[in-house]
Amino acid sequence: MERLEVGKVRNIGLAAHIDAGKTTVTERMLYFTGKTHRMGEVHEGQATMDWMPQERERGITITSAATTTYWKGHRINIIDTPGHVDFTAEVERSLRVVDGTVALFCAVGGVQPQSETVWRQAERYRVPRIAFINKMDRVGADFWGVMEEIRKELSANPVPVVIPIGAEESFRGLVDLLDMEALYYEEGEGEIEVHRAEIPAELAEEAARARELLIERAAEVDDSLLEKFLAGEEPTREELVSAIRAATIAGKLVPVLCGAAFRNKGVRRLLDAVVDFLPSPADLPPVKGTAGGREIERHPSDDEPLSALAFKVQADRHMGKLTYVRVYSGVLRSGEYVYNASRKVRQRVGRLFEVHADKRKIVEQLHAGDVGAVVGLSDTYTGDTLCPEDAPIILEPIEFPAPVIDLAIAPVARADQDRLSRALLALSAEDPTFVVKANEETGEVVISGMGELHLEIIVDRLRREFGVEVKVGRPQVAYRETVLGAVEHEQRLVKQTGGRGQYAHIAFRLEPAEPGKGFEFVNKVVGGRIPKEYIPAVKKGMVDAMAEGPLGGYPMVDVKVTLLDGSFHEVDSSEQAFRTCAAHGLREAAKRAGLRLLEPIMFVEVTVPEEHVGAVAGSLAARRGKIVAMETKGKAQVLRARVPLAEMFGYSSELRNITSGRGEFTMHFERYEAVPYAIAEEIVAARQVLATR
């Protein structure tokens, strides 16, 4: 890997709503930077970054793909992420390790549901953004309309760096507000030429106003530029770029560009903006982590101790397990031993790679700021930190949403049972939102994911990549259980079976926790009434019991336990005794506290022609949906609603029927809510019938 100073490195993510053109933009970036010699098209199934067979067939991105390319003396590590909400884990993990993001918007669709989700994820990780309004050549393209949507719906401060010359069929080029010149794209055989010219007379006034706005917004974060602005002096290009860059990194403004990637217009200007405005690792605060209970920092320098985050694990047929890492400080070297601080294991680094989608180039080392892949880290998983054993650090891990949909599967041939187990183990190691549970009583395996498409892809991968044919049941909603009230409970375990017995005694308070908290455990035992070494066993026992709640056998969530008191026996007490006692105690206390069933609620956005609004609203209401907003977008109406996932199966067919194929919808998981009592009774009764078969 060519060694560049860290200031010349850009780690960027491309993120947007499905069909905004992320993969097409990435393909053009690779072409114009010389990384590829022909442009792969998504609709032809030839996109470089969509390397999985399922991606090429469906024309969607499923897995985040990484690549490294070079532009004007800078190395750009690009991570192309999925737009489909079922693959939100891929976006989450990518945003955790990039330094800047290019947020793509369709010039016709504007701010769509998943683009809003991705924007919020980027805000959570404080990732600086630039925006690219794509598809300016499409009918209905509206640059200023999308700018206004970004301002209103994302509460952002968008500022154009270019403005379009024409729109739809007449989209011919851009006015560059930094150089105050027109860029025309000449389409013809071979290379797409860029011609620089004077700004067209009809756009001169608009361009002057837009440039003044750009200088004004940049001056808000740059005192010297503000002085010039107030004195009526023109800043130099370098001063303006520097101020926009500082404001972008501080999250004060979002530079906006536009183009039509499919027609090769505006992509080179976007590459310039990535280099000019998005941060290098050196522009950002040092990465923070913990060691021995205290917070420590690591700066993006090769001279600092190593700190690297594993952000993705991939099963490779030829190499085995491939671990993608982002190096924050120090140097990761091939053949050396590293310490996985998250799991407290020492591992040897095998080979290191610079990655280009599914192709790899062997390198000897990865430096601070680099993104690459490692072979040989058998015990390392997503979110783990790698560091030296004598300078440990644990970086903040990546948080992933819990799966909301279950599917029972079984191998067609009994002989494939072991192969299926190995395949599921490999796939769940890759994807933290894909969970596998084996039902030992029935012998069936239940897989859980973020949506029907997510599980459909998993089943397809089992067949293609691992050669295992499976039978699948009907998708089921992943319900949860929680407690209704607070109770204090005492539990004893006393067993005397000849020889050494078992003794444990605990007293605790059980109560509901805040929604989304999962499980809170507070230890208030004093005076050694329960020895410290047994406290973790109490917590583990309660976690065991929460895996299958007493109401319908669904996992319990949002529960708080405060351990108050207890006692032990010098000879008969053990970790196992306290673990068993705690599990029994939690189940009994939960029954006394009262239980309720929770279901996943989806945020659904339906776009339909005006004449179908009544039918669609009625259909959503029949599915227990609550409409929260309606608005007009162009000639269509957009309905936003919250609907239980259990009611959304088969909705795409119904929507097609009632809108004559003209309606479309997207949905993503929002939160868990209580199931109405009568429906909960039916669900639990049906579950109990299945359990007795």
N, C-alpha and C positions, 0 to 999 in steps of 0.2 A: 504494500500500500504506500503510495507516494506520501512522504512526510511533509505536511504543511503546518505552519504555525496555527495554533488553535483559533486565532481570530479569522482565519480564512475558511473555517468549517461552518456549514449550515446543516443542522439536523431538522428537517421539516416534515410535517404531515400534510397530506391532502385529505380534506374531510368535507362531506356535504350530504345532502339528501340523495336517495337513489335516483339515478338517471340525470344528475346535474352535469355529468361529463368528467368525473374525476380521472377515470382510467384513460380516457382520450387525451386529457391534458397531460397526464404523466407520459403517455406514449410520445406526444409531440415534444415534451421536454427532453426525452431520451434521444429523439431523432435530431433535434437542433443542437444538442450538446455532443453529438457524434457517438453516443453510446450504442445506438442501433442504426442500421443503414436502410431499413425500410420501416414504414409506419404500420404497426399492427392495429387493426380495427376491431372494436368490441363486437360490432354487428356481424363481422365475418368470422368471429371466434379466433382471431389471430393476435389479440393483445398480449404483449410480452408479460405484463404484470399479472394478468389473469391466466395463471399457468395450470390451475387445476382443471381437469376435464369438465367438472360440474360448472365451473365459472364460464368456460368457453361455450358450453351448450346453452346456458341460461342467459348469457350476456350480463351477468352481475358479478360483483366482487364479493367473495366469501371470506377469504383470509387476507390479513394485512400482508402486503409484499414489500420487501425492502430492496432498495437499489442504491448504488453509489455512482455519481456522475460528476463532471467538472464543467465549470462555466466561468470564463474570465478570471482564471487563476484561483478560483474557489472550489472546494470540494462540497458537493451537495448530496447528503444522504437523504433519500426520499422514502417516505413510508406511505403507500397508497392504501387507504382504508376502505372497508365496505360502507355502503350507504344504507343497507337494509337493517332495520331495527333488530332483527333476530341475531345479528352478529355484532351487537354493541360491545361485547368484550374485546373484540379486535380494535375498536376505536379507543376504548378506555385504555388499553395497554399501550397503544401507540402514543396517545396524548401524554401519557406519563413520562415518556422518554424523549419526546421531541422538544426542541427549543422554540420553534415557531410553527405556525400553521397557515396554509393557504386555504381559506374557506371559500368554496365554490358555490355560486348561486346561478340558477337558470334564469336567463333574462326574461323568460315568459312566466315561469312558475314562481319566481321570487323566493321569499323565505318560506320554506316548507317544513313540515313537522320534524323530520330527522335533522334538517340543517339547524333547527332551533335546539334540538337535543345535543348535537355535537358542539354547538356554540357554548352551551351551558357547561358541558364537560371541560371544554378548553378554559373557560373562566375559572372553574374549580381548581384546575392545575396552574392557573395564572400564565397561560401560554399566549404570547403576543401573536396577533393575527393580521394578515392582509387579506383583502377580499378580491375575488376575480368573478366578474359577472360574465358568464359564458353564454354561448348560443345567441349572440347578438344578431345573427343572420336569420333567426327563426321568425315566423309570422307571430306578431304580438309582442316582440321584444321591446322592453321599456327600461332603459338604463336608469333614468331618474326615478321611475316608480319603484324599482328594486332598492335604490339608494334610500328612499323614504321608508320602505319596509324594514330595512336593516336598522335605521334609526329608531323607528317606533317599536317594532316587535322584538328587537334584540337589545334595546336600550343602549345602542352603541353610538360612536361618534365617527361615522364614515366620511371620508374626505377624498374626492376624486383626484388621482394623480394623472389620469388621462380622461378624455371624454370622447365618445364615439363620433365618427363622421358617418352619418346616415344610420339606418336600422333596417331590419328585415332584409329583403332582397337588395336594398341599396346600401347595405353596410359595406363601406369601402376601406375604412382605416380608423386611425386614432389621431387626436390632437394630444401631443405630449405637453403637459403643463409645466414640466421642469425646464424643458428646452424651448418651449413655445414654438413648436413646429408640427407640421402634419406628417404622419407616417401612413403611406399608402401601400397596400399589399397587392402586388401584381400576380394574379394567378395565371399559370401557363404550364408548358411542359417542363418537367424537371424541378429545379429549385424555385421556391417561392421568394420573390424579390421584395425588398422593402425600399420604397422610394421616399426620400425626405423632401418636403416642399413647404411653401408658405401656407399658413392657416387659411382655409377658404373664407372669403369675405363674409359670408352669411353666418359663420361661426365665431368671427373675431370678437364680438362683444361678449358672447357666452363664455368663450375661453378666457377672456380677460377677467370676468367676474369669478370664474372657477379658480383661476390662479390666485386672485386676491384672497379668496376664502382659504385656499391651501396655505398661503403665507401667514394669514391671520391665525389659523389653528396651530400651525407649527410654532409660531412666535409665542404662543401661550406657555410653552415649556422651555423656551430658549430666550434668556434675557437680552443677549446681544442682538438677536434677530428682532426682538420686540422693539429695541431702540431704533433699529434701522426702519422697521415698519412704521413706527410713529413719526419718524423724521421723513417718511415718504421715499426712502432710498430702496433701491432694488438689491436683494441679497444675491450672492453668487450661487451657482448651482450647488457647489460643495457645502455651503452654509445651509442651504435649504434641505439637501439630502440628510445632512447630519442632524438637523432639528427634527425632521420627520422620523428619522430612525430612533432618536431618543424618545419621542412621543409615543411611537409604536411599541417600543420595548417597555415603556412605563404603563402601557395599556390606556393611554389618554386619547389616542385616535387610531382609526383603522384606514390605511391607504386603500383606495379602491381602484382596480384596473378592470378592463373589459376586453372582450374579443370573441372569436368564434374558433375554438380549438380544432374542430373537425376540418375547417377550411384553413387552418394554420395561421390564423390572424390573432396577433396579440400575445402569443406564447413567449416569444423572445423578450418582449417588453416585461412580461411577468417574471422571467428568469432574472432580468436586471433588478427588478423590485425585490426578489428573494435575497439577492446579494446586498442590495442597498439598504433595505429596511428591516429584515428579520435578523435576530441576534445570533451571534456565534456563542459557543459555550462560555467564552470569556466575558461576554456582555451581561451575563446573568449572575445573580447572587450565588455564592458557593452552595453546593448541595449539602443538606443537613441530614444527620442520622443520629443514632443513639449507640452508646457503648457503656455498659455497666451502669445503666440508669441515668446517664448524663448526656446532654446534647453536644454533638461535635460537628465540625464543618470540614469539608474537603474542597479545595479550590481546583479548577480545571487545569491542572499542570501535571506534566510527566514526572516532576520531582516530588510530588506528594505521594503518600501511600496509595495503593490500588483501592478503588471502590467502583464496583460495576454492578448493574442491576440486570438480572435475567428477566426479560419482558415477554418472551415467547418460547415455547417448546414445540418442536415439530418432529414427528416420526418420519424418518427417511429410509426408504427401502434399501438403499445401498450403504448408507453410512450409519444407520441406527438412529440414535437420538441427537438432534441438532438443537442447540440452545442459542437463541438470539440474545445478545447482550448490548447494553449501552455502557461505555466506560466513562465514568464521571471524573476520575482522577487516577494518576499513576499509569502504569503500562501493564497490559495483559500479554504474557509471552507464551508462545507455544512450548510445550514440554515441561513447564514449571508447575509446582503445586500451589493451589489457592485454597483458602478457607471459606466454606459456605457458612457465614455467621448465622443465617436464619435457621439452619438445621444442625449446626455444630459438627460438620463433617469436613474432612480434608479431601480434596480431589485433585487429580492431575489433569491439566489442560492438554488435550490431544492436539488436533489440528485447528488452526484459526482460518477464517475465511472473510474476504470481502464479498458481499452478497449482491447478486443481480437477479431478482425474482427467484427462479428455481436453478439458476446457474451460480457457480461459486468459483472464486479465485483464491488460491492458498496464499496466506501472508504469514509472516513470522511473528508479528505483534500488532496489537491494537492499542492506540494511544488515547490520552485524555480527550474526550469529545467524540471519539469514534463509535460507530455502530457496526457490529459484525456478528459472526456466528462461530460457535465452538462445538467441537465434537469431543466427547470423553467425559462430560459432566453427568454421570448416570444418576446422581442423587440430587440434582438441582432442578427446581421447578419454577414456574412463573412467580415473579415477585421476590425471589431469593436474592440476597446480597453476597457478592464475592469480594474478598479482601485478603490481606496477609493475616496469618494467625497471630502475629505479634502486634498488629495494629487493627484490631477488629472494629467494625462499624456495621450497623444494620440500617439501611436506607428505608424510607417510608414505603411499605409494600403497595401493591395495586389493589384497589377495592373493586369487586365485581358484584353485579346484582345476582340475587338468587333465582334459579330457574322457576318457571311458572307452569310448565306443561309436562306431563308424564306420558310415557309410551311403554307398554309391555312388549318385550321381544323374546324370541327363542330361536335357536338354530333349526333350520329345516332338517338337517342330518344330525343325529345325536353325536356322531363322531366329531362334529365341529365345535362341541361345547368348549373345549380348551382353547381352540383358536379364537372363538368369540370372546372369551374372557381376556385373552392377551390383547386382542384388537381394541376392546373397550377400555382396557387399562391405558393403552397407548393414546387413544383419542381423548380420554378424560385428562391425561397429563398435558395434552396440547391446549385444551379448552377449559378454563376454570368455570364456565357457565354450563358445562355439560357434566352431569352427575349420574353415576351408575349405582344402583342399589339392587342387591340380590335378595329375593325372598326365599329364605331357606326352607320354609314350609311348603310353598307351592313349586319351588324350583325355577320359577320364572325370573327374568331379569327386567327391572324397570329402569328406563333411561329418562332423564329429565333435561329439558333445555328451555330456550327463550321463546320458542314459537314452533308452529308446524313446519315451516321451511327449514329451520335449524335442524330438527330431528329427521326430516326427509333427507337432508344432505348427509347426516351421520349414517343413516341406513344405506344410502347409495355408496358412501365411502367404504362401509364394511364389505359390500359386495365387490367393488372394483379394486380397492387397494389391498384388502386382506383376504379376498376370495371366500367370504363367508355369506351364504344365503340365509336370510332370516325371515321368520313369520312375524308380523306385527299386529298388535291389537289396535283398538281405537284410541286416539289421543285422549288423555284424561287431564283434567285441571289439577294442578298441584295445590291442594288446599292446605291450610295451616290451622293449628289450634292455639288458643291462648286462654288465660284465666280471667274470670270476671271480677272477683273480689279479692280481698286480702285475708289470709288466715295464719294463725300460728300453729305449728304442728311439731309433735315430738315423735321420734321413731327409734325403736330399739331393735337390734339384731342379737339374739342370744341363742346359740346352738351348742349343745354339748353332745358329741357323738363318740365318746371314748377318746382318750388321748387329748390332743390340743383342740379346744373349741373355737368358736367365733363370737366376738363381742364387739358391738359398736352402738353408740347412743348419740343422737343429735337432736337439737331443738332449733327450729328456724322459722322465719316469717316468709311467706310466699305472697307476692302481690303483682299486679300488672306493671310492666315497664312501659316507658314511652314507646309509641309505635316506631318500628324501625330499629329499636335497640337490640333485638335478638335475645341475648341472655346477659343479665347483670348478676354478679356474685359479689357479695360484701361479707367479709369475715369480721365479726365483732366478738369472737371468743377471747376471753382474757384469762390470765392466771394458769395457763397450761391445761385447762380442762379437757381440751383435745390437743394432743401434741402437734406441733407445726407440720411435721412430715406427713400427717394424715389429712390435712386441709385440702391439698390438691386432689386427693382421692375422693373426698366428698364432692368437690366441684365436678370431677369426671363422672361420678355416679349420676349426678343430676343431668349432665349433658347426655349420658346414655339414655336416661328415662325420657328426655325431651325428643329423642329421635322418633319415638312412636307415642303420640299422646293418647290418653285414656278414652277420649271421646270416639274417635273413628280410626285411630292408628296413624293419624297424620302428624308431621313434626310440629312441636310446640315452639312458639316464638314470643318475643316481647314479654319475658318473664323476669322478675327480679327476686332473688333469694338473699336473705340476710341471715347468716349463720349466727345464732345467739349463744348457744350453750351445748353441752354434751358431756360425755364421760367415756373413759376407756379402761381396759383391763391390761395389767402389765404383761400377761402371758397370752391371753386369747385375742387381743386386738391386732389388726393388721390393716394394710392399705386396702386389701380386697374386701375385708369385712366392712370397712367404712364406705367403700364404693358401692357395695351391694345394699347397705342400709340406706344410703342417700338416694339410690334409684327407687327403692320401694317407697321411701318417705315422700319423694316428690310426686309420685303417682297418686298416693293417698291424699296428700295435701291439695293437689290439683282438683281431685273429685270433690273435696269439701269446699273449695273456693268457687266451684262452678266453672264450666268451660263453654266457650263458644267457638264456632267454626269461622274461619276467615277465608276469603277468596280473593284472587288477583283481580284488580280493577284496571282496565286498559283505557288509555286516552286515545280516542278514535277521532280521526279527521276525515270527513267525507266531502268530496268535491263533486257537485252535480249541476246539470243545467237547471235553471230556475223552475221550469215546469214540473220537475220531479221532487222538489223540496218537501212537499206535504207527504208524499208516499215514503220518502226516506226517513223523515222525522217519525212517522208512524211505525215504521219498521224498527227503528232504534228503541222507541218506547216499548214495543212488544218484547224486546230483548232486555228489558229492565234497564235500559239506558237513560241517562239524564243529560239532556242537551244543555251545555254551559255557555255556548256562544254561537252566533251566526253572523257571517259577513259576506259581502259581495266582493268577488275577485274577478275583474274583467267581466265576461259574460256568464260566469258561473257563480254558484252559491257554495260557501264552505260552512259545513256544520261541524262543530266540535262537541264531543260528548264523552262521558265516562260510562263505560259498559263493562259488566262482568265478563271475564274471559270465557266462562262456561257458556255464555250466550252467543259467542262470536263464531262458533264452528259453523261452517257452511255459509257464512255471510257473503263471501265474494260472489257465489252463484246467485244468491237472492238479490244482491245489489245490481248485478248484470241484468237480471230479469226485469226488475222494476224501473231501471233507467234505460232499457234497450241497449245496454252495453256502453252507455256514455258516462257512467259514474265510476269513480275510483276512490279507494280509501287507504289510509295508513293507520297503524296503531302501534302504541308502545306501552309497556307496563308502567303503571304510575304508583300504585300502592296496594296494600291489602286492606280489605274492609270486612266487617261482619256480614255473614250470610243471613238473610231473613230467616227467622226461627222455623217456619213451616218447611222451607226448602232445605234448611240444615238437617231437619229430622229425616227427610227423604234420602238425603245424601248418605247420612250415617247408617240408616237402615239398609240401604243398597250395599254399602261397604261391608256390613256385618253378614249379609246374605252371601256375598262373594267369599268372605273369610271362612264360612262354614262348609263351603262346597268341597 
